[in-house]
């Protein structure tokens, strides 16, 4: 899904972000989905958690208080594939936190 998401952003960023946010085009598979933010200013651009769109990724903390958003931001600055682990609810009605993992390649732009 990561390669497909990068290709979609390179082809048409606006369309890709809309598809990610709506879970369309095969960009949502159970609890697997693209999560995107601007690597310059940290603004969240795509996530199933609509209330996070437009917020600063660096402020995100998981249910245990771990500041995983800052880790995601730093990983994006490196420009390498990095994995960040954190506890976060799955998309949908079950708000029970589960172990999540994010890979952070630098921008598809």
C-alpha positions in Angstrom: 0.0 0.0 0.0 2.9 2.4 0.7 4.2 2.3 -2.8 0.7 2.7 -4.2 0.1 5.7 -1.9 3.4 7.4 -2.9 2.6 6.9 -6.6 -0.9 8.3 -6.1 0.5 11.5 -4.4 3.0 11.9 -7.2 0.3 11.6 -9.8 -2.2 14.0 -8.2 -1.7 15.0 -4.6 -5.2 16.6 -4.1 -7.0 13.6 -5.5 -4.8 11.1 -3.5 -5.3 12.9 -0.2 -9.1 12.8 -0.8 -9.0 9.1 -1.6 -6.9 8.4 1.6 -9.3 10.4 3.8 -12.4 8.6 2.3 -10.8 5.1 2.3 -11.3 4.9 -1.5 -9.2 3.3 -4.2 -8.0 0.5 -2.1 -6.4 2.9 0.5 -8.2 1.3 3.5 -7.8 -2.3 4.3 -9.3 -3.2 7.7 -7.0 -1.1 10.0 -4.3 -0.4 7.4 -4.4 3.1 5.8 -2.2 6.0 4.7 -1.5 8.7 7.2 0.0 11.8 5.7 1.4 15.1 7.0 3.4 18.0 5.6 7.1 17.3 6.4 7.7 21.0 6.5 5.2 22.3 8.9 3.8 19.1 10.3 0.2 19.7 9.3 -1.8 16.4 9.1 -3.3 16.0 5.7 -4.8 12.5 5.6 -6.1 10.1 8.2 -9.4 8.3 9.0 -9.5 10.4 12.2 -11.0 13.5 10.6 -10.6 15.5 13.8 -6.8 15.4 13.3 -6.7 16.9 9.8 -5.1 20.3 10.0 -3.5 19.7 13.3 0.3 19.5 13.9 1.6 15.9 13.9 4.2 16.8 16.4 1.5 17.3 19.1 0.1 13.7 18.8 0.5 11.5 21.8 -0.8 8.0 22.1 -3.1 6.7 24.9 0.0 6.0 27.1 1.3 9.6 26.7 4.1 8.7 24.3 4.7 11.6 21.9 4.8 9.5 18.8 3.9 12.5 16.5 7.3 14.0 17.2 8.9 10.7 16.3 7.0 10.6 13.0 8.0 14.2 12.2 11.7 13.5 12.9 11.6 10.3 10.8 10.2 12.3 7.9 13.0 14.8 8.2 15.6 12.0 7.8 14.1 10.9 4.4 14.5 7.2 5.2 12.0 4.4 5.8 11.6 4.4 9.6 9.1 2.5 11.8 7.5 4.3 14.7 5.4 2.2 17.2 2.5 3.6 19.3 -0.9 2.8 20.8 -3.9 4.2 18.9 -7.5 3.2 18.3 -8.4 1.3 15.1 -10.6 3.2 12.7 -14.3 2.7 13.4 -16.4 2.4 16.6 -13.9 0.4 18.7 -11.9 3.0 20.6 -9.7 0.5 22.4 -6.1 1.4 21.8 -4.0 -1.2 19.9 -0.4 -1.3 19.0 0.2 0.5 15.7 3.2 1.0 13.6 3.9 3.6 11.0 6.5 3.7 8.3 7.7 7.1 7.4 9.2 7.7 4.0 9.9 11.3 3.1 7.5 12.9 0.7 6.1 11.7 -2.5 6.1 15.3 -3.7 
